[in-house]
Amino acid sequence: MDRRRKVVMGLSGGMDSSTMLAYLLNMGYEVYCLNFTYGSKHNKYEIKSAELIADHYKVPYRLIDLTAAFEGFKSNLLLSGGEIPEGHYTDETMSKTVVPGRNTIFASIMMGYAESVDAGKIALGVHQGDHAIYPDCRQDYVKALDTLVYLASDRKVEVIAPFLDTDKIGICRVGLDLNVPYELTRTCYKDQEKSCGVCGSCRERLEAFEENNIDDPIPYENQEQGFQTLEGVNTALAILKDKITSETNVERILKYSEDIKKLEKQKLKLLDDEKTQFKSSSTDYDNFNSNRLNQEKIKLENELVKKTNQLDTCRKAKNRELLKVEINKIKTKLLEVEKIIEKRRNM
Ligand SMILES: [Zn+2]
């Protein structure tokens, strides 16, 4: 086959790369897929999706482990990093999910592989929605990378990025037209089996399906529960209120106001939870008899162990803060009880 019809691409198992694979095959390309694992929170879930997609399209697929190379890199997307922010994908907070140098590292491996399988192109699945936050997804980056790859491969390999000027909504439309099995794909950034529905990545995906008037075929964890942080609720509310003012379609307006109502309710619930968690219960231990004091001591010690264990596994920053407050309160109470026990012993 003509090497200009052979292309190497990164298949992560997400919507963009899965759609690009379908798009390139539809254009008559012979496609070679590489997937990179680099210690991200969602790698282990994405890999399953990537394998299923590669199977579905019967294309060659290789998984390349770069975990060691990314050790020490700073990003909330990595297992070693902090929380994945909830909210909109263009929010400043999403910049915490940038992995420094990622696309350049991947691209250089794809280039080397392309030369090895005699492919004349490497394809990047970057799109317009990534431009705001990710520097290695922008037009000038792709242009410069193309020059670099072309020269580095002695003019044998070039870079294509078919979705560079398309947004997620457009990509979704292309994929729906090409019957991409979106039920097999994975988009969520969080370290959990079921997609969260509230991280920037999930929000962008859900919006893309909504704009195409199609239900996203994958299940979401928070579809009923809603956002679990006030920041998430507030961002979603701001976006919806913004949308509703410019929307002319009556059905959409009704749907948006329904969603706003749900979010307002969730916001109240979250505010309420916060209040209850902070409410201090003052107990007059002085009036306890020795037996009850000892029982109280054991109760508080058990509670302390339980909360400390919860803190160890809790991943939400807000909940972690609340747990820390609770732990401090228990410690204070425990000290108080121990002091009284000690005092009585010396009486
Ligand atoms: Zn998510």
Boltz pocket constraint, residues with backbone or C-beta under 6 A from the ligand:
constraints:
  - pocket:
      binder: B
      contacts: [[A, 187], [A, 188], [A, 189], [A, 190], [A, 195], [A, 196], [A, 197], [A, 198], [A, 199], [A, 200], [A, 201], [A, 202], [A, 203]]
      max_distance: 6.0
